[in-house]
Amino acid sequence: MKAPIALLLALIASPSFADSLALDLNDNSVRLNYQHSLDTNYQADAAWIHTKDLGNTVTAGFNLKQTLNNDISALIGGKAVFQQHDSLPDGTAIAIGGLIRVTPAANKNVSLSLSGYFAPNVLSFGDMNDYRELELRGEYQVSEQLTAYVGYRNNRADYGNLGSHNLYDGAMIGGEFHF
């Protein structure tokens, strides 16, 4: 588990690669997410989530970016999910999904985004049977370098006989720094 975290931190520490770095938290969890635009149509990201008394989740994703019109943009793609838990079995999954963001023409500083990723049993490995991730957030662009947001995130994994467990669940607050 230390190798993926070290790789994520190395990517973050290198300002020549950075596009954005987001940090959000709630009562039990903290999430650090790095995004890099490969060109105008493709984006890579890596994230680390630590949940108190549960463990760590590391993701790495690749998405196709599209601007659907002046008000709506979307991502579609997938991510690899690696989980190391203190009290649950470890698991791995390949989740597919995407994001849609609406920015009203009346105020380009405000946005609403919805994202979801899912890995069914056939794309989940180890002791994990499936993985689900859902996020809804409202964003406000404070400046060109900072976007503040609030929202709700639910990451869940099913471990068969051990049942389904929330890996990150609840309201969150955060900021995204653009480089």
Secondary structure, DSSP 8 states (H G I E B T S, - for coil): -HHHHHHHHHHHH-TTT-SEEEEEE-SSEEEEEEEEESSSSEEEEEEEEEETTTEEEEEEEEEEEEE-SSSEEEEEEEEEEEEEESSS--EEEEEEEEEEEE--TT-TTEEEEEEEEEE-GGGEEET--EEEEEEEEEEEE-SSSEEEEEEEEEEEEE-GGG-EEEEEEEEEEEEEEE-
